[in-house]
Amino acid sequence: QVRLVESGGGSVQAGGSLRLSCVASGNIVYRGCMAWFRQAPGKEREGVAYHDSDGSTAYADNVKGRFTISQDKAKNTLYLQMNSLKPEDTAMYYCAAGLGYCVVTKFAYWGQGTQVTVSS
């Protein structure tokens, strides 16, 4: 049974930093794509950062240069380092995983989310 649990969310002022963590129940999710998504009230869910099975990463244009996705396989943990946070980054952040490459995979596994609130 694959389980993803996010943590690290909270409230921060604009310009601040936050690091999100996602702990996976097993190594099975590392075979494919792991990613961070976010959803703000009244908006569609959007992909934020992707860590592919070949080690490559990709970011949404509006977080590029500010966010960094990384993985610690020994701890079964995915991270999202968020710097220079802006109020528009406010959202519920979700960790997700799929068994294929990021560009084609179905994200079959999801965490319950962690709230990030950025004040101006």
C-alpha positions as CSV (number, residue, x, y, z in Angstrom):
1,Q,0.0,0.0,0.0
2,V,1.6,3.2,-1.2
3,R,1.1,6.2,1.1
4,L,2.3,9.8,0.7
5,V,2.3,12.2,3.7
6,E,3.1,15.9,3.3
7,S,4.4,18.3,6.0
8,G,6.2,21.6,6.3
9,G,3.4,24.0,5.3
10,G,2.7,27.1,7.3
11,S,2.4,30.8,7.2
12,V,5.2,33.1,6.0
13,Q,5.6,36.6,4.8
14,A,6.4,37.5,1.2
15,G,10.0,37.0,0.5
16,G,10.4,34.2,3.0
17,S,11.2,30.6,2.5
18,L,9.6,27.2,3.3
19,R,10.5,23.6,2.8
20,L,7.9,21.0,2.2
21,S,8.5,17.3,2.7
22,C,6.7,14.3,1.4
23,V,7.4,10.9,3.0
24,A,6.5,7.8,0.9
25,S,5.6,4.5,2.4
26,G,8.0,2.6,0.2
27,N,10.5,2.8,-2.7
28,I,8.0,1.8,-5.3
29,V,7.2,5.4,-6.1
30,Y,10.8,6.2,-7.0
31,R,10.6,4.1,-10.1
32,G,8.5,6.8,-11.8
33,C,7.6,10.4,-11.5
34,M,7.2,12.3,-8.3
35,A,5.7,15.8,-8.3
36,W,4.3,18.7,-6.3
37,F,1.0,20.2,-7.2
38,R,-1.0,23.0,-5.7
39,Q,-4.5,24.3,-5.7
40,A,-5.8,27.6,-4.5
41,P,-9.5,28.3,-3.7
42,G,-11.5,28.8,-6.9
43,K,-8.5,27.8,-9.1
44,E,-7.6,24.6,-10.9
45,R,-4.9,22.3,-9.6
46,E,-1.6,23.1,-11.2
47,G,1.7,21.2,-11.4
48,V,4.5,23.0,-9.6
49,A,7.6,20.9,-9.9
50,Y,8.4,17.4,-11.2
51,H,11.2,14.9,-10.5
52,D,11.4,12.3,-13.2
53,S,12.6,8.7,-13.0
54,D,15.7,9.6,-15.0
55,G,16.6,12.3,-12.5
56,S,15.5,15.3,-14.6
57,T,13.4,18.0,-13.1
58,A,10.9,20.5,-14.4
59,Y,9.1,23.5,-13.0
60,A,6.1,25.7,-13.7
61,D,7.2,29.0,-15.2
62,N,5.9,31.0,-12.3
63,V,8.1,29.2,-9.8
64,K,11.2,28.6,-11.9
65,G,14.3,30.0,-10.1
66,R,12.5,30.2,-6.8
67,F,11.5,26.5,-6.1
68,T,13.7,23.5,-6.1
69,I,12.5,19.9,-6.0
70,S,14.8,17.2,-4.6
71,Q,14.7,13.6,-3.4
72,D,16.3,11.7,-0.5
73,K,15.9,8.0,-1.4
74,A,17.4,6.8,1.8
75,K,14.6,8.6,3.7
76,N,11.9,7.9,1.2
77,T,11.3,11.6,1.1
78,L,10.6,14.2,-1.6
79,Y,11.3,17.9,-0.9
80,L,10.2,21.2,-2.3
81,Q,12.4,24.1,-1.2
82,M,10.5,27.3,-1.8
83,N,12.3,30.7,-1.7
84,S,11.2,34.2,-2.4
85,L,7.7,33.3,-1.7
86,K,4.9,35.5,-3.1
87,P,1.2,35.9,-2.0
88,E,0.2,34.1,-5.2
89,D,2.0,31.0,-4.0
90,T,-0.7,30.6,-1.3
91,A,-2.4,27.2,-1.9
92,M,-2.8,23.7,-0.7
93,Y,0.3,21.8,-1.8
94,Y,0.0,18.1,-2.7
95,C,2.7,15.4,-3.3
96,A,1.9,13.0,-6.1
97,A,3.5,10.0,-7.7
98,G,3.2,7.9,-10.8
99,L,5.0,4.9,-12.1
100,G,5.8,6.3,-15.6
101,Y,7.8,9.3,-16.9
102,C,6.4,12.6,-15.8
103,V,5.2,13.6,-19.3
104,V,3.0,10.6,-19.6
105,T,2.3,9.1,-16.2
106,K,-1.0,8.9,-14.4
107,F,-0.6,10.2,-10.9
108,A,-2.1,7.4,-9.0
109,Y,-0.9,8.3,-5.6
110,W,-1.6,11.5,-3.7
111,G,-0.9,12.9,-0.3
112,Q,-3.6,14.8,1.7
113,G,-1.9,18.1,1.3
114,T,-0.2,20.8,3.4
115,Q,-1.3,24.4,3.5
116,V,1.0,27.2,2.5
117,T,0.0,30.8,3.2
118,V,2.1,33.8,2.1
119,S,1.1,37.2,3.4
120,S,2.1,40.5,1.8
